[in-house]
Amino acid sequence: MQKHNSRTGDRYNTHTGTNLSDTLLGQGGHDRLAGGSNDDSLDGGSGRDTLLGGEGNDTLLGQGGHDRLAGGSNDDSLDGGSGRDTLLGGEGNDTLLGQGGHDRLAGGSNDDSLDGGSGRDTLLGGEGNDTILSGGGNDSVFGGAGNDSILAGGGRDILRGGQGNDTFVLSGLAGAHTTIADFRVGTDSIMLSSQTKLITYFSPKFFMIVSTESTKFFQQE
């Protein structure tokens, strides 16, 4: 295993991995870390960083700053940390976590897991059977191709399943207001938690959800 460490305070740092399993640490400054051909671990530290996993099953951690993380091929784990981050899973079954800030997550191909975290996020499942959690904030979710599971979080979310047989999961009140923008009767489905039950349909576009706390209206455009 190779370990590369930049000096704290360096403004611009570039590290490239080898054909071994590398650990690349950016620390302070604006870093560019590229993993190489094996299973690598990249930690950008503070600053505005670019992390490229490359081949292998990689772990990418953005931490502070507005970061860009790209997993590349194989099954990668991407964690944006705080800041306004962009996470690109690429090929493989990837796990993407936005955490704090207004983030953009794109799973890419295969079966991915996306969690927006807090903030106003945009989540794109891409191809494959994806699991997408909008998290806190007013989020926009696009499932894409495949049979996706989309879980509404807190906030005023807009959910689109895209192609495939998609499942929209509403737990509790699922935020103050949730819009399912492309629900298809006979193809898509809605799942309710044990504390949430469907009361009635008012029209093909409107229905009401009640939980143990209060009642909310949901709209399908």
Beta strands, then each sheet from edge to edge (+ up, - down):
strand 1: 2-5
strand 2: 12-16
strand 3: 22-25
strand 4: 30-34
strand 5: 41-43
strand 6: 50-52
strand 7: 59-61
strand 8: 68-70
strand 9: 77-79
strand 10: 86-88
strand 11: 95-97
strand 12: 104-106
strand 13: 113-115
strand 14: 122-124
strand 15: 131-133
strand 16: 140-142
strand 17: 149-151
strand 18: 156-160
strand 19: 167-170
strand 20: 177-180
strand 21: 189-192
strand 22: 196-201
strand 23: 206-211
strand 24: 215-220
sheet 1: 1+ 3+ 5+ 7+ 9+ 11+ 13+ 15+ 17+ 19+ 21+
sheet 2: 2+ 4+ 6+ 8+ 10+ 12+ 14+ 16+ 18+ 20+ 24+ 23- 22+
end
